[in-house]
Amino acid sequence: MPVKSLELQSLPQTRNARNAQAASLLTLAAMSLGYGVVQLDVTIVNTALDEMGKTLGGGVAELQWVVSAYTIAFAAFILTAGALGDRIGAKRIFMAGFAIFTAASFACALSPNAAVLIGARLVQGLAAAILVPNSLALLNHAYADDRARGRAVAVWAAGASLALTAGPFIGGGLITLVGWRAIFLVNLPIGVMGLWLTWRYADETTRAPSREIDLPGQLAAIGALGALAGAIIEAGALGWAHPAVFGAFAAAAILGGLFVWQESRAAQPMLPLSLFCHRLFALTSLVGLLVNVAIYGLIFVLSLYFQRINGLSAWWTGLAFVPMMGAVLPVNLLAPRVAERIGPCPTIVVGTCISALGCIGLLWIGAGTSYWAICAQLIAISGGLGLLVPPLTSTLLGSVEKVRSGIAAGVLNATRQTGSVLGVALFGSLVAGEGAFMAGLHLSLLVSAAVLLLAAAVIGLGASPRA
């Protein structure tokens, strides 16, 4: 066959390969928007807490509920959302979640009082639960090669981490220029763009119509997590020995036991307990929970510190988080290469230890402390987080078979968001007492450092050398 003829035949193949690569990249962009907007709304609200309190009324407990309603729904529903993606198709569910999230954001912006805002945040959290595991499932489907998938997950995590740390800065600017309601309106164009990219470029995953929805387990999970978070939040205002607080802890324990019992006997549980027989899966899930207890709780408390103790405006509070924003993205992108060189588990250990050192370095902080005296510590906290998240996510996904990637991603994010709920609830209760903020902040930093070092020990000592 003539050379010219062979070249002509190779042109369509080259074009198809380029189109497939472009589709994968644009799918990655859509998934990054989905995860990014979820993480943006985790922290962007923190900058607006003081303004929300002035406009809508309420103390620290009400502000904790504005933050925690989102993460409670996120954590409790995320496992069912992963199962829905397996049953109906991750693309369909992801697009539905993006549409609901965008509509709920509009409702948040229009909220006339704290109760309506908390309810809209709850719906936002449900939609966020849909977005995250199904975005990972679609990425897993779009990138078959392990190394390419690992780097795609790193980009996905980098965008989300950037949104997480940029949230206070973006929020501060929007609040100063427009008002606190603008922090929710910014989600509308993101939602439209993410929906279009997903519809146009993402391929649907294989459907499993036989996958059942575990409604009893779902209800028990929501009840247990809600009761536990409520007990910790209200303990800050009512006291840890208050009968209502004690009753909420008891309800959480009972409902948690019912949840485990239901999952052990259900034919198709929302949380297959057999997954935890995989040693690496169990360890990475626990580390995800511990890390989020430490980091998300600190973001909430530090936002209040900058505004209520040091008297910074929303704009300057946002600027105070800029160094954290700048540190996360390059470290996220560097993490896969570090993991390839020293291994994913050692990379996670290094990341958690760096964040713990950052917390320890803040222990001497006081009212009126110069921002430049704590800037390096904030960078260390976020840099450690940026280093550990990509290998943590990729390692967990790689510990189970691909057909269970949706539920595996759901478990990781459920444990991480449960950690977020507990961190905000616990640290918020520590600083809620009259005149107890600085003592509570110092105790929060100690708890964060201890929890991060525990996470390092869990993965460092628990994982086998081969892992």
DRENTORVO-577878 format. One record per residue (C-alpha): x, y, z; residue in one letter; residue number from 1. Coordinates in nm, 4 decimals. Example, Ala and Ser with C-alpha at 12.3 -4.5 7.8 and 13.67 -1.06 7.14 Angstrom:
# DRENTORVO-577878
[[1.2300, -0.4500, 0.7800], "A", 1];
[[1.3670, -0.1060, 0.7140], "S", 2];
This chain:
# DRENTORVO-577878
[[0.0000, 0.0000, 0.0000], "M", 1];
[[0.1396, 0.3460, -0.0872], "P", 2];
[[0.2784, 0.5572, 0.1965], "V", 3];
[[0.0395, 0.8418, 0.1129], "K", 4];
[[-0.2581, 0.6076, 0.1503], "S", 5];
[[-0.1365, 0.4914, 0.4929], "L", 6];
[[-0.0987, 0.8512, 0.6039], "E", 7];
[[-0.4554, 0.9283, 0.4952], "L", 8];
[[-0.5857, 0.6296, 0.6905], "Q", 9];
[[-0.4004, 0.7386, 1.0051], "S", 10];
[[-0.5516, 1.0885, 0.9991], "L", 11];
[[-0.8989, 0.9847, 1.1269], "P", 12];
[[-0.7368, 0.7741, 1.3995], "Q", 13];
[[-0.5207, 1.0669, 1.5095], "T", 14];
[[-0.8230, 1.2961, 1.5047], "R", 15];
[[-1.0281, 1.0508, 1.7088], "N", 16];
[[-0.7490, 1.0167, 1.9641], "A", 17];
[[-0.7262, 1.3945, 1.9953], "R", 18];
[[-1.1039, 1.4244, 2.0323], "N", 19];
[[-1.1039, 1.1558, 2.3011], "A", 20];
[[-0.8245, 1.3331, 2.4881], "Q", 21];
[[-1.0067, 1.6658, 2.4650], "A", 22];
[[-1.3281, 1.5023, 2.5896], "A", 23];
[[-1.1401, 1.3566, 2.8867], "S", 24];
[[-0.9900, 1.6951, 2.9720], "L", 25];
[[-1.3261, 1.8735, 2.9475], "L", 26];
[[-1.4854, 1.5982, 3.1570], "T", 27];
[[-1.2134, 1.6648, 3.4137], "L", 28];
[[-1.2986, 2.0364, 3.3959], "A", 29];
[[-1.6670, 1.9647, 3.4597], "A", 30];
[[-1.5926, 1.7319, 3.7503], "M", 31];
[[-1.3522, 1.9880, 3.8967], "S", 32];
[[-1.6244, 2.2543, 3.8778], "L", 33];
[[-1.8632, 2.0182, 4.0568], "G", 34];
[[-1.6243, 1.9360, 4.3383], "Y", 35];
[[-1.4903, 2.2919, 4.3454], "G", 36];
[[-1.8302, 2.4537, 4.4011], "V", 37];
[[-1.9009, 2.2041, 4.6798], "V", 38];
[[-1.5772, 2.2934, 4.8583], "Q", 39];
[[-1.6225, 2.6645, 4.7895], "L", 40];
[[-1.9488, 2.6596, 4.9820], "D", 41];
[[-1.7850, 2.4827, 5.2730], "V", 42];
[[-1.5607, 2.7818, 5.3526], "T", 43];
[[-1.7036, 3.0846, 5.1721], "I", 44];
[[-1.9785, 3.0960, 5.4341], "V", 45];
[[-1.7236, 3.1345, 5.7145], "N", 46];
[[-1.6312, 3.4842, 5.5993], "T", 47];
[[-1.9972, 3.5867, 5.6009], "A", 48];
[[-2.0774, 3.4545, 5.9493], "L", 49];
[[-2.0455, 3.7893, 6.1234], "D", 50];
[[-2.2588, 3.9689, 5.8612], "E", 51];
[[-2.5191, 3.6908, 5.8655], "M", 52];
[[-2.5376, 3.7145, 6.2445], "G", 53];
[[-2.5989, 4.0892, 6.2241], "K", 54];
[[-2.8648, 4.0576, 5.9506], "T", 55];
[[-3.0486, 3.7410, 6.0559], "L", 56];
[[-2.9755, 3.7341, 6.4306], "G", 57];
[[-2.8462, 3.4490, 6.6455], "G", 58];
[[-2.5335, 3.3547, 6.8370], "G", 59];
[[-2.2479, 3.1139, 6.7734], "V", 60];
[[-2.4817, 2.8108, 6.7901], "A", 61];
[[-2.7033, 2.9424, 6.5074], "E", 62];
[[-2.3971, 3.0199, 6.2982], "L", 63];
[[-2.2695, 2.6673, 6.3616], "Q", 64];
[[-2.5983, 2.5322, 6.2276], "W", 65];
[[-2.5630, 2.7417, 5.9109], "V", 66];
[[-2.2291, 2.5704, 5.8530], "V", 67];
[[-2.3214, 2.2267, 5.9892], "S", 68];
[[-2.6591, 2.1832, 5.8153], "A", 69];
[[-2.4664, 2.1705, 5.4885], "Y", 70];
[[-2.2050, 1.9225, 5.6071], "T", 71];
[[-2.4517, 1.7007, 5.7957], "I", 72];
[[-2.6621, 1.6507, 5.4820], "A", 73];
[[-2.3459, 1.6105, 5.2775], "F", 74];
[[-2.2014, 1.3421, 5.5042], "A", 75];
[[-2.5260, 1.1531, 5.5698], "A", 76];
[[-2.6512, 1.1336, 5.2098], "F", 77];
[[-2.3270, 1.0815, 5.0209], "I", 78];
[[-2.3314, 0.7011, 5.0462], "L", 79];
[[-2.6801, 0.6773, 4.9004], "T", 80];
[[-2.5776, 0.9248, 4.6293], "A", 81];
[[-2.2944, 0.6929, 4.5258], "G", 82];
[[-2.5376, 0.4012, 4.5104], "A", 83];
[[-2.7785, 0.6089, 4.3003], "L", 84];
[[-2.4963, 0.6768, 4.0562], "G", 85];
[[-2.4229, 0.3041, 4.0334], "D", 86];
[[-2.7931, 0.2277, 3.9758], "R", 87];
[[-2.9012, 0.5052, 3.7387], "I", 88];
[[-2.5718, 0.6215, 3.5920], "G", 89];
[[-2.3210, 0.8660, 3.7371], "A", 90];
[[-2.3704, 1.1233, 3.4594], "K", 91];
[[-2.7467, 1.1490, 3.5094], "R", 92];
[[-2.7154, 1.1764, 3.8861], "I", 93];
[[-2.4277, 1.4240, 3.8660], "F", 94];
[[-2.6261, 1.6571, 3.6399], "M", 95];
[[-2.9305, 1.6343, 3.8685], "A", 96];
[[-2.7111, 1.7191, 4.1663], "G", 97];
[[-2.5631, 2.0221, 3.9902], "F", 98];
[[-2.9114, 2.1526, 3.9039], "A", 99];
[[-3.0353, 2.1093, 4.2630], "I", 100];
[[-2.7228, 2.2712, 4.4056], "F", 101];
[[-2.7646, 2.5742, 4.1802], "T", 102];
[[-3.1328, 2.6154, 4.2727], "A", 103];
[[-3.0596, 2.5766, 4.6451], "A", 104];
[[-2.7862, 2.8411, 4.6189], "S", 105];
[[-3.0434, 3.0838, 4.4789], "F", 106];
[[-3.2755, 3.0010, 4.7698], "A", 107];
[[-2.9911, 3.0703, 5.0174], "C", 108];
[[-2.9385, 3.4123, 4.8607], "A", 109];
[[-3.3074, 3.4975, 4.9075], "L", 110];
[[-3.3381, 3.3690, 5.2667], "S", 111];
[[-3.5338, 3.6131, 5.4891], "P", 112];
[[-3.4251, 3.4549, 5.8213], "N", 113];
[[-3.1856, 3.2049, 5.9744], "A", 114];
[[-3.4344, 2.9146, 5.9679], "A", 115];
[[-3.4892, 2.9431, 5.5916], "V", 116];
[[-3.1160, 2.9790, 5.5322], "L", 117];
[[-3.0416, 2.6654, 5.7369], "I", 118];
[[-3.3078, 2.4739, 5.5417], "G", 119];
[[-3.1658, 2.5873, 5.2061], "A", 120];
[[-2.8173, 2.4936, 5.3232], "R", 121];
[[-2.9507, 2.1479, 5.4053], "L", 122];
[[-3.0710, 2.1081, 5.0445], "V", 123];
[[-2.7347, 2.2370, 4.9220], "Q", 124];
[[-2.5668, 1.9664, 5.1273], "G", 125];
[[-2.7867, 1.6966, 4.9747], "L", 126];
[[-2.6897, 1.8160, 4.6275], "A", 127];
[[-2.3222, 1.8330, 4.7252], "A", 128];
[[-2.3458, 1.4706, 4.8356], "A", 129];
[[-2.4643, 1.3828, 4.4860], "I", 130];
[[-2.1883, 1.5753, 4.3104], "L", 131];
[[-1.8756, 1.4474, 4.4832], "V", 132];
[[-1.8877, 1.0654, 4.4549], "P", 133];
[[-2.0338, 1.0750, 4.1068], "N", 134];
[[-1.7676, 1.3179, 3.9869], "S", 135];
[[-1.5042, 1.0672, 4.1017], "L", 136];
[[-1.6912, 0.7803, 3.9357], "A", 137];
[[-1.6996, 0.9738, 3.6067], "L", 138];
[[-1.3280, 1.0496, 3.6362], "L", 139];
[[-1.2569, 0.6840, 3.7065], "N", 140];
[[-1.4532, 0.5997, 3.3915], "H", 141];
[[-1.2825, 0.8650, 3.1766], "A", 142];
[[-0.9244, 0.7674, 3.2734], "Y", 143];
[[-0.8526, 0.3954, 3.2481], "A", 144];
[[-0.4762, 0.4184, 3.3019], "D", 145];
[[-0.3738, 0.4215, 3.6695], "D", 146];
[[-0.1101, 0.6932, 3.6349], "R", 147];
[[-0.3343, 0.9153, 3.4199], "A", 148];
[[-0.6182, 0.8664, 3.6685], "R", 149];
[[-0.3911, 0.9559, 3.9588], "G", 150];
[[-0.2900, 1.2818, 3.7917], "R", 151];
[[-0.6497, 1.3592, 3.6953], "A", 152];
[[-0.7539, 1.3069, 4.0573], "V", 153];
[[-0.4722, 1.5411, 4.1603], "A", 154];
[[-0.6075, 1.8156, 3.9318], "V", 155];
[[-0.9619, 1.7466, 4.0586], "W", 156];
[[-0.8410, 1.7720, 4.4180], "A", 157];
[[-0.6309, 2.0793, 4.3412], "A", 158];
[[-0.9302, 2.2683, 4.2057], "G", 159];
[[-1.1363, 2.1718, 4.5086], "A", 160];
[[-0.8603, 2.2600, 4.7530], "S", 161];
[[-0.8103, 2.5932, 4.5801], "L", 162];
[[-1.1836, 2.6620, 4.6077], "A", 163];
[[-1.1754, 2.5540, 4.9718], "L", 164];
[[-0.9009, 2.7965, 5.0676], "T", 165];
[[-1.0133, 3.0714, 4.8267], "A", 166];
[[-1.3631, 3.0670, 4.9746], "G", 167];
[[-1.2931, 3.3216, 5.2505], "P", 168];
[[-1.1099, 3.5541, 5.0093], "F", 169];
[[-1.3815, 3.5408, 4.7434], "I", 170];
[[-1.6460, 3.5731, 5.0118], "G", 171];
[[-1.4763, 3.8764, 5.1657], "G", 172];
[[-1.4659, 4.0552, 4.8318], "G", 173];
[[-1.8271, 3.9770, 4.7445], "L", 174];
[[-1.9532, 4.0779, 5.0893], "I", 175];
[[-1.7667, 4.4085, 5.0736], "T", 176];
[[-1.8849, 4.4930, 4.7218], "L", 177];
[[-2.2384, 4.3483, 4.7173], "V", 178];
[[-2.3347, 4.1876, 5.0496], "G", 179];
[[-2.3351, 3.8393, 5.2006], "W", 180];
[[-2.6114, 3.7108, 4.9715], "R", 181];
[[-2.3725, 3.7377, 4.6751], "A", 182];
[[-2.1640, 3.4469, 4.8065], "I", 183];
[[-2.4473, 3.2153, 4.7008], "F", 184];
[[-2.5301, 3.3879, 4.3719], "L", 185];
[[-2.1756, 3.3220, 4.2467], "V", 186];
[[-2.2692, 2.9522, 4.2247], "N", 187];
[[-2.5231, 3.0128, 3.9467], "L", 188];
[[-2.2811, 3.0655, 3.6522], "P", 189];
[[-2.0603, 2.7845, 3.7825], "I", 190];
[[-2.3609, 2.5535, 3.7836], "G", 191];
[[-2.4620, 2.6437, 3.4292], "V", 192];
[[-2.1088, 2.5883, 3.2960], "M", 193];
[[-2.0676, 2.2584, 3.4801], "G", 194];
[[-2.4006, 2.1270, 3.3537], "L", 195];
[[-2.3192, 2.2127, 2.9935], "W", 196];
[[-1.9707, 2.0577, 3.0001], "L", 197];
[[-2.1016, 1.7388, 3.1601], "T", 198];
[[-2.3891, 1.7055, 2.9133], "W", 199];
[[-2.1612, 1.7686, 2.6153], "R", 200];
[[-1.8443, 1.5749, 2.6979], "Y", 201];
[[-1.8857, 1.3220, 2.9814], "A", 202];
[[-1.9597, 0.9568, 2.8978], "D", 203];
[[-2.2196, 0.7735, 3.1020], "E", 204];
[[-2.0973, 0.4989, 3.3327], "T", 205];
[[-2.2231, 0.1412, 3.3288], "T", 206];
[[-2.5602, 0.1159, 3.5018], "R", 207];
[[-2.6418, -0.1435, 3.7669], "A", 208];
[[-3.0266, -0.1504, 3.7837], "P", 209];
[[-3.0148, -0.4203, 4.0510], "S", 210];
[[-2.8456, -0.1807, 4.2947], "R", 211];
[[-3.0984, -0.1165, 4.5728], "E", 212];
[[-3.1344, 0.1920, 4.7927], "I", 213];
[[-3.0971, 0.1236, 5.1641], "D", 214];
[[-3.3643, 0.3598, 5.3033], "L", 215];
[[-3.3570, 0.2341, 5.6679], "P", 216];
[[-2.9804, 0.2716, 5.6768], "G", 217];
[[-3.0047, 0.6183, 5.5236], "Q", 218];
[[-3.2561, 0.7377, 5.7841], "L", 219];
[[-3.0474, 0.5948, 6.0690], "A", 220];
[[-2.7343, 0.7658, 5.9346], "A", 221];
[[-2.9038, 1.1060, 5.9109], "I", 222];
[[-3.0487, 1.0706, 6.2611], "G", 223];
[[-2.7235, 0.9559, 6.4204], "A", 224];
[[-2.5070, 1.2254, 6.2645], "L", 225];
[[-2.7630, 1.5002, 6.3226], "G", 226];
[[-2.8064, 1.4039, 6.6878], "A", 227];
[[-2.4309, 1.3839, 6.7455], "L", 228];
[[-2.3638, 1.7216, 6.5834], "A", 229];
[[-2.6582, 1.8787, 6.7659], "G", 230];
[[-2.5348, 1.7496, 7.1016], "A", 231];
[[-2.1867, 1.8931, 7.0513], "I", 232];
[[-2.3124, 2.2271, 6.9164], "I", 233];
[[-2.5695, 2.2839, 7.1902], "E", 234];
[[-2.3231, 2.1734, 7.4593], "A", 235];
[[-2.1369, 2.4980, 7.3999], "G", 236];
[[-2.4464, 2.6996, 7.4964], "A", 237];
[[-2.6261, 2.4675, 7.7409], "L", 238];
[[-2.3337, 2.2867, 7.9015], "G", 239];
[[-2.2136, 1.9296, 7.8540], "W", 240];
[[-2.4179, 1.8023, 8.1516], "A", 241];
[[-2.7501, 1.9452, 8.0292], "H", 242];
[[-3.0263, 1.6772, 7.9975], "P", 243];
[[-3.0992, 1.7741, 7.6346], "A", 244];
[[-2.7327, 1.7346, 7.5439], "V", 245];
[[-2.7111, 1.4016, 7.7240], "F", 246];
[[-3.0302, 1.2850, 7.5489], "G", 247];
[[-2.8920, 1.3820, 7.2074], "A", 248];
[[-2.5715, 1.1852, 7.2728], "F", 249];
[[-2.7801, 0.8848, 7.3770], "A", 250];
[[-2.9950, 0.9132, 7.0629], "A", 251];
[[-2.6815, 0.9334, 6.8472], "A", 252];
[[-2.5428, 0.6174, 7.0107], "A", 253];
[[-2.8680, 0.4250, 6.9648], "I", 254];
[[-2.9168, 0.5354, 6.6052], "L", 255];
[[-2.5512, 0.4655, 6.5278], "G", 256];
[[-2.5914, 0.1122, 6.6623], "G", 257];
[[-2.9075, 0.0644, 6.4549], "L", 258];
[[-2.7206, 0.1864, 6.1481], "F", 259];
[[-2.4407, -0.0692, 6.1931], "V", 260];
[[-2.6963, -0.3450, 6.2607], "W", 261];
[[-2.8940, -0.2528, 5.9482], "Q", 262];
[[-2.5813, -0.2486, 5.7323], "E", 263];
[[-2.4727, -0.5883, 5.8618], "S", 264];
[[-2.8012, -0.7527, 5.7619], "R", 265];
[[-2.9106, -0.5618, 5.4485], "A", 266];
[[-2.8820, -0.7441, 5.1171], "A", 267];
[[-2.7431, -0.4302, 4.9521], "Q", 268];
[[-2.6342, -0.1914, 5.2294], "P", 269];
[[-2.5524, 0.1744, 5.1671], "M", 270];
[[-2.2262, 0.1105, 5.3543], "L", 271];
[[-2.0957, -0.2400, 5.2759], "P", 272];
[[-1.9064, -0.3293, 5.5909], "L", 273];
[[-1.7042, -0.5792, 5.3877], "S", 274];
[[-1.5162, -0.2855, 5.2343], "L", 275];
[[-1.3456, -0.2332, 5.5669], "F", 276];
[[-1.1934, -0.5794, 5.5402], "C", 277];
[[-0.9538, -0.4132, 5.2948], "H", 278];
[[-0.6895, -0.2834, 5.5345], "R", 279];
[[-0.5844, 0.0127, 5.3202], "L", 280];
[[-0.9452, 0.1133, 5.2584], "F", 281];
[[-1.0203, 0.1188, 5.6315], "A", 282];
[[-0.7047, 0.3151, 5.7130], "L", 283];
[[-0.7534, 0.5832, 5.4455], "T", 284];
[[-1.1184, 0.6280, 5.5462], "S", 285];
[[-1.0181, 0.6857, 5.9095], "L", 286];
[[-0.7426, 0.9280, 5.8083], "V", 287];
[[-0.9921, 1.1239, 5.5971], "G", 288];
[[-1.2199, 1.1637, 5.8999], "L", 289];
[[-0.9393, 1.2705, 6.1350], "L", 290];
[[-0.7895, 1.5233, 5.8934], "V", 291];
[[-1.1233, 1.6951, 5.8371], "N", 292];
[[-1.1948, 1.7167, 6.2109], "V", 293];
[[-0.8721, 1.9135, 6.2466], "A", 294];
[[-0.8756, 2.1341, 5.9361], "I", 295];
[[-1.2408, 2.2289, 5.8943], "Y", 296];
[[-1.2890, 2.3025, 6.2608], "G", 297];
[[-0.9888, 2.5360, 6.2536], "L", 298];
[[-1.1125, 2.7240, 5.9457], "I", 299];
[[-1.4399, 2.7972, 6.1278], "F", 300];
[[-1.2673, 2.9147, 6.4468], "V", 301];
[[-0.9965, 3.1175, 6.2705], "L", 302];
[[-1.2607, 3.3020, 6.0671], "S", 303];
[[-1.4294, 3.4077, 6.3908], "L", 304];
[[-1.0913, 3.4967, 6.5428], "Y", 305];
[[-1.0016, 3.7330, 6.2595], "F", 306];
[[-1.3399, 3.9098, 6.2711], "Q", 307];
[[-1.4568, 3.9026, 6.6329], "R", 308];
[[-1.1256, 3.9145, 6.8211], "I", 309];
[[-0.8985, 4.1102, 6.5859], "N", 310];
[[-1.1811, 4.3188, 6.4402], "G", 311];
[[-1.1027, 4.2540, 6.0722], "L", 312];
[[-1.3667, 4.3208, 5.8102], "S", 313];
[[-1.4947, 4.0457, 5.5820], "A", 314];
[[-1.2590, 4.1741, 5.3100], "W", 315];
[[-0.9479, 4.1662, 5.5287], "W", 316];
[[-1.0489, 3.8309, 5.6731], "T", 317];
[[-1.0615, 3.6969, 5.3188], "G", 318];
[[-0.7191, 3.8431, 5.2450], "L", 319];
[[-0.5845, 3.6746, 5.5565], "A", 320];
[[-0.6508, 3.3369, 5.3927], "F", 321];
[[-0.4778, 3.4250, 5.0629], "V", 322];
[[-0.1450, 3.2577, 5.1563], "P", 323];
[[-0.3341, 2.9359, 5.2260], "M", 324];
[[-0.5003, 2.9676, 4.8862], "M", 325];
[[-0.1655, 3.0147, 4.7157], "G", 326];
[[-0.0035, 2.7144, 4.8848], "A", 327];
[[-0.2606, 2.4458, 4.8133], "V", 328];
[[-0.2661, 2.4355, 4.4330], "L", 329];
[[0.1058, 2.3804, 4.3611], "P", 330];
[[0.1333, 2.1287, 4.6451], "V", 331];
[[-0.1712, 1.9384, 4.5125], "N", 332];
[[-0.0082, 1.9167, 4.1703], "L", 333];
[[0.3244, 1.8112, 4.3230], "L", 334];
[[0.1683, 1.5401, 4.5410], "A", 335];
[[0.1367, 1.2644, 4.2734], "P", 336];
[[0.5051, 1.2956, 4.1860], "R", 337];
[[0.6038, 1.2811, 4.5514], "V", 338];
[[0.3820, 0.9748, 4.5935], "A", 339];
[[0.5421, 0.8085, 4.2900], "E", 340];
[[0.8859, 0.8658, 4.4429], "R", 341];
[[0.8361, 0.7783, 4.8123], "I", 342];
[[0.4985, 0.5998, 4.8063], "G", 343];
[[0.1445, 0.7253, 4.8767], "P", 344];
[[0.1300, 0.6311, 5.2458], "C", 345];
[[0.4579, 0.8058, 5.3384], "P", 346];
[[0.3321, 1.1099, 5.1447], "T", 347];
[[0.0151, 1.1140, 5.3554], "I", 348];
[[0.2259, 1.0889, 5.6725], "V", 349];
[[0.4442, 1.3822, 5.5663], "V", 350];
[[0.1365, 1.5922, 5.4818], "G", 351];
[[-0.0363, 1.5317, 5.8148], "T", 352];
[[0.2833, 1.6050, 6.0101], "C", 353];
[[0.3362, 1.9348, 5.8262], "I", 354];
[[-0.0187, 2.0428, 5.9092], "S", 355];
[[0.0253, 1.9365, 6.2720], "A", 356];
[[0.3423, 2.1442, 6.3011], "L", 357];
[[0.1511, 2.4420, 6.1646], "G", 358];
[[-0.1101, 2.3999, 6.4395], "C", 359];
[[0.1570, 2.3717, 6.7086], "I", 360];
[[0.3217, 2.6870, 6.5755], "G", 361];
[[-0.0020, 2.8809, 6.6374], "L", 362];
[[-0.0387, 2.7870, 7.0040], "L", 363];
[[0.1031, 3.1192, 7.1270], "W", 364];
[[-0.1511, 3.3238, 6.9250], "I", 365];
[[-0.3360, 3.5938, 7.1190], "G", 366];
[[-0.5765, 3.8806, 7.0702], "A", 367];
[[-0.4156, 4.1353, 6.8412], "G", 368];
[[-0.1333, 3.9056, 6.7244], "T", 369];
[[0.0224, 4.0355, 6.4031], "S", 370];
[[-0.0970, 3.8506, 6.0973], "Y", 371];
[[0.2574, 3.8181, 5.9635], "W", 372];
[[0.3548, 3.6293, 6.2759], "A", 373];
[[0.1101, 3.3488, 6.1895], "I", 374];
[[0.1271, 3.3518, 5.8088], "C", 375];
[[0.3877, 3.0737, 5.7817], "A", 376];
[[0.1850, 2.8492, 6.0117], "Q", 377];
[[-0.1288, 2.8941, 5.7993], "L", 378];
[[0.0712, 2.8013, 5.4888], "I", 379];
[[0.2022, 2.4892, 5.6635], "A", 380];
[[-0.1499, 2.3799, 5.7608], "I", 381];
[[-0.2854, 2.4153, 5.4079], "S", 382];
[[0.0301, 2.2856, 5.2413], "G", 383];
[[0.0124, 1.9649, 5.4402], "G", 384];
[[-0.3521, 1.9240, 5.3437], "L", 385];
[[-0.2673, 1.9805, 4.9776], "G", 386];
[[0.0030, 1.7148, 4.9930], "L", 387];
[[-0.2060, 1.4412, 5.1507], "L", 388];
[[-0.5441, 1.4646, 4.9744], "V", 389];
[[-0.4502, 1.3364, 4.6234], "P", 390];
[[-0.2660, 1.0210, 4.7427], "P", 391];
[[-0.5340, 0.9600, 5.0053], "L", 392];
[[-0.8094, 0.9657, 4.7416], "T", 393];
[[-0.6201, 0.7703, 4.4779], "S", 394];
[[-0.5063, 0.5065, 4.7305], "T", 395];
[[-0.8580, 0.4458, 4.8555], "L", 396];
[[-0.9955, 0.4112, 4.5012], "L", 397];
[[-0.7154, 0.1740, 4.4111], "G", 398];
[[-0.7849, -0.0503, 4.7127], "S", 399];
[[-1.1168, -0.1790, 4.5721], "V", 400];
[[-1.2337, -0.3105, 4.2374], "E", 401];
[[-1.3501, -0.0546, 3.9786], "K", 402];
[[-1.7111, -0.1706, 3.9848], "V", 403];
[[-1.7318, -0.0415, 4.3430], "R", 404];
[[-1.5601, 0.2911, 4.2773], "S", 405];
[[-1.8822, 0.4900, 4.3273], "G", 406];
[[-1.9554, 0.3520, 4.6723], "I", 407];
[[-1.5848, 0.3658, 4.7678], "A", 408];
[[-1.5687, 0.7347, 4.6782], "A", 409];
[[-1.8887, 0.7840, 4.8748], "G", 410];
[[-1.7408, 0.6223, 5.1856], "V", 411];
[[-1.4270, 0.8387, 5.1701], "L", 412];
[[-1.6250, 1.1576, 5.1354], "N", 413];
[[-1.8810, 1.0506, 5.3971], "A", 414];
[[-1.6049, 0.9958, 5.6520], "T", 415];
[[-1.4346, 1.3242, 5.5574], "R", 416];
[[-1.7565, 1.5248, 5.5805], "Q", 417];
[[-1.8447, 1.3547, 5.9083], "T", 418];
[[-1.5098, 1.4820, 6.0306], "G", 419];
[[-1.6039, 1.8305, 5.9100], "S", 420];
[[-1.9321, 1.8192, 6.1021], "V", 421];
[[-1.7587, 1.7048, 6.4193], "L", 422];
[[-1.4752, 1.9569, 6.3831], "G", 423];
[[-1.7047, 2.2584, 6.3420], "V", 424];
[[-1.9350, 2.1365, 6.6190], "A", 425];
[[-1.6525, 2.0607, 6.8645], "L", 426];
[[-1.4343, 2.3644, 6.8043], "F", 427];
[[-1.7360, 2.5941, 6.7873], "G", 428];
[[-1.8522, 2.4675, 7.1269], "S", 429];
[[-1.5032, 2.5269, 7.2723], "L", 430];
[[-1.5099, 2.8971, 7.1799], "V", 431];
[[-1.8816, 2.9606, 7.2405], "A", 432];
[[-1.8650, 3.0462, 7.6105], "G", 433];
[[-1.8684, 3.4069, 7.7268], "E", 434];
[[-1.5090, 3.5338, 7.7359], "G", 435];
[[-1.3738, 3.1867, 7.6547], "A", 436];
[[-1.2767, 3.2385, 7.2918], "F", 437];
[[-0.8976, 3.2532, 7.3198], "M", 438];
[[-0.8789, 2.9626, 7.5647], "A", 439];
[[-1.1058, 2.7675, 7.3304], "G", 440];
[[-0.8901, 2.8583, 7.0299], "L", 441];
[[-0.5742, 2.7349, 7.2019], "H", 442];
[[-0.7478, 2.4113, 7.2996], "L", 443];
[[-0.8748, 2.3728, 6.9422], "S", 444];
[[-0.5196, 2.4046, 6.8091], "L", 445];
[[-0.3969, 2.1402, 7.0543], "L", 446];
[[-0.6785, 1.9053, 6.9544], "V", 447];
[[-0.6066, 1.9632, 6.5840], "S", 448];
[[-0.2362, 1.8879, 6.6240], "A", 449];
[[-0.3092, 1.5730, 6.8252], "A", 450];
[[-0.5686, 1.4492, 6.5745], "V", 451];
[[-0.3351, 1.5093, 6.2789], "L", 452];
[[-0.0495, 1.3247, 6.4479], "L", 453];
[[-0.2891, 1.0403, 6.5235], "L", 454];
[[-0.3799, 1.0289, 6.1532], "A", 455];
[[-0.0091, 1.0102, 6.0646], "A", 456];
[[0.0380, 0.7219, 6.3097], "A", 457];
[[-0.2676, 0.5387, 6.1744], "V", 458];
[[-0.1487, 0.5349, 5.8143], "I", 459];
[[0.2240, 0.5192, 5.8916], "G", 460];
[[0.2093, 0.2255, 6.1315], "L", 461];
[[-0.1022, 0.0552, 6.0023], "G", 462];
[[-0.0237, 0.0279, 5.6312], "A", 463];
[[0.2026, -0.2524, 5.5138], "S", 464];
[[0.5357, -0.1618, 5.3458], "P", 465];
[[0.3937, -0.2871, 5.0127], "R", 466];
[[0.1092, -0.0360, 5.0358], "A", 467];
